[in-house]
Amino acid sequence: MKIQKSVLLIFTFIFALSICGCAVTPTDGDATGADVAGGDLVSPSSAPDKGETENDPSFIQGTETYRGFTVDNVLRSEKGDIHFSLYIPDDYDGSTPYALYLTLPGYEGLYFQGAAQNLRSENFAFEAQKYNDRMIIVAPQLNDWTETSADQTIILVEYFLRHYAIDRSAVYANGYSGGGETMSIAVGKRPDLFSAYLQVSSQWDGEYESVVRSRLPVYLAIGENDEYYGSSPTRNAYNTFYRLYRESGLTDEEIDEILVLNIKDHSYFSDRNAPNEHGGGGLFAFDPEIMGWLFSSRPPRNTSTLMR
């Protein structure tokens, strides 16, 4: 089994490189992603200090910026060093709670690909700014999509909840491809930390029961013929969630409020000049229906509610 798993991982790396080397951005009239591929790392004139991290030896601030993000910050933890880029709005001063958003990239954005490569290849972090101008954005660059990376994601969320003024009812997350696998494990372990989760072009690797007990809103989006995952794992995840919610006593209408399945046919990608459906998952960042759902206002959840 160990040999088979190693072979699978090697195949995964090769396949991901072939279809996920870069995220697709719109190319027609609206220059939505005109400067996405451009921009260089620059040294800020003065390093931002907007959280309670100045005297924290576990936090190492990056020395360069990219499109408003401080790049390659490091949080040292018992699970290893956690690398991430960070955007803090200029008007954040800690006096008012801000929303928090984490976006985990696919294979092309992992740390060994290079600092800020996740920001260069995906647009979720930039598009999110259009929905909430009072939101801190964290873009981790982890090492893989295993449980360790999920644990590092949880540690990072907990760190920001402790050191920054965060609105606990507005903690959002998304995961693309391998980042979706990682984030599904993280939200399965600690659904209480999050307000809503968007998974695109991926598969669910996390727990189901904990998410159902917490009533965490989950949106699942993928191409019908996704070249890497196919759409069956996503359909199966949705059906599992739906069954558990029905068993817990929720009505169909109540389930539809917190669980969404959106499987796109091939024309969604081909009409937008995507070379394939999996690599075209980056287009979901520009879809107002999908991203708007993630950042929509919702009443606070009762995380102590248990399945009946």
C-alpha positions in Angstrom: 0.0 0.0 0.0 2.9 2.4 0.8 4.4 1.8 -2.6 1.0 2.4 -4.3 0.5 5.6 -2.4 4.0 6.9 -3.4 3.2 6.1 -7.1 -0.1 7.9 -6.7 1.6 11.0 -5.3 4.1 11.1 -8.1 1.4 10.8 -10.6 -0.5 13.5 -8.9 2.4 15.9 -9.0 3.0 15.3 -12.7 -0.7 15.5 -13.6 -1.2 18.7 -11.6 1.7 20.4 -13.3 0.2 19.5 -16.7 -3.2 20.9 -16.1 -2.9 23.4 -13.2 0.3 25.3 -14.1 -1.6 28.5 -14.0 -5.1 29.7 -13.2 -7.3 30.9 -16.0 -8.3 34.6 -16.0 -10.9 36.4 -18.2 -9.5 37.7 -21.4 -12.5 39.5 -22.9 -13.6 43.2 -22.7 -13.7 43.5 -18.9 -10.1 43.6 -17.8 -10.9 41.8 -14.6 -7.6 40.0 -14.5 -5.5 42.3 -16.6 -2.7 42.7 -14.1 -2.9 39.3 -12.5 0.1 37.9 -14.2 2.1 41.1 -13.9 3.6 42.8 -10.9 6.9 42.2 -9.2 7.9 41.6 -5.6 8.8 45.0 -4.0 10.3 46.0 -0.7 7.8 48.1 1.3 9.0 51.5 2.4 7.8 50.7 5.9 6.7 47.3 7.2 3.1 47.2 8.3 2.5 46.5 12.0 -1.2 46.2 12.5 -1.5 43.2 14.7 -0.1 42.3 18.1 2.9 40.6 16.6 5.7 43.0 17.0 7.2 41.2 20.0 6.1 37.7 19.0 9.1 35.6 18.2 7.0 33.0 16.5 5.9 35.5 13.8 8.5 36.5 11.1 7.2 39.2 8.8 8.0 39.1 5.1 10.2 41.8 3.7 8.6 42.1 0.2 5.1 42.9 -1.1 3.1 41.8 -4.1 -0.1 43.6 -5.1 -0.8 44.8 -1.6 0.2 41.5 0.2 3.1 41.2 2.5 4.8 38.1 1.0 6.4 35.1 2.7 5.5 35.8 6.3 6.4 32.8 8.6 4.6 31.5 11.7 6.7 29.1 13.6 4.6 26.3 15.2 4.9 22.8 16.6 3.7 21.6 13.2 6.6 23.3 11.4 7.0 26.7 9.7 3.9 28.0 8.1 4.5 30.4 5.1 1.8 32.8 4.0 1.1 36.1 2.3 -1.0 38.6 4.2 -3.3 41.5 3.2 -4.4 44.0 5.9 -6.6 46.9 4.8 -5.0 50.3 5.4 -7.7 51.4 7.8 -7.5 48.5 10.1 -6.3 49.6 13.5 -7.6 46.9 15.8 -10.5 49.0 17.2 -13.2 47.4 15.0 -13.4 43.6 14.3 -12.7 42.8 10.6 -13.6 39.7 8.6 -11.0 37.0 8.0 -10.5 35.0 4.8 -8.2 32.2 4.1 -7.6 30.9 0.6 -5.6 27.6 0.0 -4.2 27.2 -3.5 -3.8 24.2 -5.8 -0.5 22.4 -6.5 0.9 25.3 -8.5 0.7 27.6 -5.5 2.4 25.4 -2.8 5.5 26.8 -1.1 8.1 24.9 -3.0 6.9 26.6 -6.2 8.2 29.9 -4.9 7.1 32.7 -2.6 3.8 34.4 -3.8 3.3 31.9 -6.5 -0.1 31.2 -5.1 -1.0 34.9 -5.7 0.5 34.8 -9.2 -1.4 31.8 -10.3 -4.8 32.2 -8.6 -7.1 35.2 -8.1 -9.4 34.3 -5.1 -7.4 36.6 -2.8 -7.8 39.6 -5.0 -11.4 39.0 -6.1 -12.4 38.6 -2.4 -11.5 42.3 -1.8 -14.4 43.3 -3.9 -16.9 41.8 -1.5 -15.7 43.2 1.8 -13.3 46.1 2.2 -13.0 45.3 5.9 -11.4 41.9 5.6 -8.0 40.6 6.5 -6.9 38.0 3.9 -4.4 35.2 4.6 -3.0 33.2 1.6 -1.0 30.3 3.0 1.6 28.4 1.0 1.7 24.9 2.6 3.8 21.9 1.5 1.1 19.5 0.5 -2.5 18.5 1.1 -2.1 16.1 4.0 -3.4 16.3 7.6 -0.2 18.2 8.7 -1.1 21.0 6.3 -4.6 21.0 7.6 -3.3 21.3 11.1 -1.1 24.2 10.1 -4.2 25.9 8.6 -6.0 25.6 11.9 -3.0 26.9 13.8 -2.9 29.9 11.4 -6.6 30.7 11.9 -6.3 30.4 15.7 -3.3 32.7 15.6 -5.2 35.5 13.8 -8.2 35.0 16.0 -5.9 35.6 19.0 -3.8 38.4 17.7 -6.2 40.5 15.6 -9.6 42.0 16.0 -11.7 39.4 14.0 -15.4 39.2 13.7 -16.0 35.6 14.6 -19.2 35.5 12.5 -17.2 36.4 9.4 -14.3 33.8 9.1 -14.4 32.5 5.5 -12.3 29.9 3.7 -11.9 28.5 0.2 -9.8 25.7 -1.2 -8.9 25.0 -4.8 -7.8 21.6 -6.0 -5.3 20.2 -3.5 -6.0 23.2 -1.3 -9.7 22.1 -1.2 -8.6 18.6 0.1 -6.5 20.3 2.8 -9.2 22.8 3.8 -11.9 20.1 3.9 -9.8 18.3 6.5 -9.3 21.5 8.5 -13.0 22.5 8.6 -13.9 18.9 9.4 -11.6 19.1 12.4 -12.6 22.5 13.5 -15.8 23.7 11.9 -16.3 26.0 14.9 -13.5 28.3 13.6 -15.3 29.0 10.3 -18.4 30.8 9.1 -18.6 29.4 5.6 -16.5 27.2 3.3 -16.2 27.2 -0.5 -14.6 24.2 -2.2 -13.8 24.4 -5.9 -12.4 21.8 -8.3 -11.5 19.4 -5.5 -12.7 16.5 -3.4 -13.8 16.2 0.2 -11.3 14.5 2.4 -12.5 15.7 5.8 -15.1 14.6 8.3 -18.8 15.0 7.6 -20.5 14.5 11.0 -18.6 17.4 12.7 -19.6 19.8 9.9 -23.2 18.7 10.0 -23.3 19.1 13.8 -22.0 22.7 13.5 -24.2 23.5 10.5 -21.2 25.0 8.7 -22.4 26.4 5.3 -20.6 24.5 2.5 -20.5 25.3 -1.2 -19.2 22.7 -3.6 -18.3 23.7 -7.2 -16.6 21.7 -9.9 -16.7 20.9 -13.6 -18.8 18.0 -14.8 -15.8 16.4 -16.4 -13.0 17.7 -14.2 -9.9 16.1 -15.6 -8.3 15.3 -12.3 -11.1 14.5 -9.8 -14.2 14.0 -12.0 -17.4 15.3 -10.5 -18.5 12.0 -8.8 -16.5 12.6 -5.5 -18.2 16.0 -5.2 -21.6 14.6 -5.9 -21.0 11.9 -3.3 -19.9 14.4 -0.7 -23.0 16.5 -1.3 -25.2 13.4 -1.0 -23.5 12.4 2.2 -24.0 15.8 3.7 -27.6 15.9 2.5 -28.4 12.5 4.0 -26.9 13.4 7.4 -28.7 16.7 7.5 -32.0 14.9 6.8 -31.3 12.4 9.5 -30.6 15.3 11.9 -34.1 16.6 11.3 -33.5 19.5 8.8 -36.0 20.1 6.0 -34.9 20.4 2.4 -35.4 24.1 2.5 -33.1 24.4 5.6 -30.5 22.2 4.0 -30.5 24.3 0.8 -29.6 27.4 3.0 -26.3 25.8 4.1 -25.4 23.3 1.4 -24.9 24.0 -2.3 -23.8 21.8 -5.1 -22.8 23.6 -8.4 -21.5 21.3 -11.2 -20.7 23.2 -14.3 -20.9 21.7 -17.8 -18.0 22.0 -20.2 -19.4 25.2 -21.9 -18.8 27.1 -18.7 -15.1 26.7 -19.2 -14.8 26.6 -23.0 -16.9 29.8 -23.3 -14.3 31.5 -21.1 -11.3 30.2 -23.0 -10.2 27.7 -20.3 -7.9 25.0 -21.7 -9.6 22.4 -19.5 -12.1 22.1 -16.6 -9.7 21.5 -13.8 -7.3 24.3 -14.6 -10.4 26.4 -15.3 -11.4 26.1 -11.7 -9.6 29.4 -11.2 -12.5 31.0 -13.1 -14.8 30.4 -10.1 -12.9 33.3 -8.4 -14.6 35.7 -10.9 -18.1 34.2 -10.6 -20.2 36.6 -8.4 -22.8 33.9 -7.7 -20.2 31.6 -6.2 -18.0 34.2 -4.4 -21.0 36.2 -3.4 -22.4 33.2 -1.6 -19.2 32.8 0.4 -19.2 36.4 1.7 -23.0 36.8 2.1 -24.3 37.8 5.5 -25.6 34.9 7.6 -27.0 34.7 11.2 -24.5 33.4 13.8 -24.5 29.6 14.0 -25.2 27.7 17.2 -22.1 25.5 17.2 -23.4 23.5 20.2 -26.3 22.1 18.1 -26.0 18.3 17.9 -27.6 15.9 15.5 -30.7 14.3 16.9 
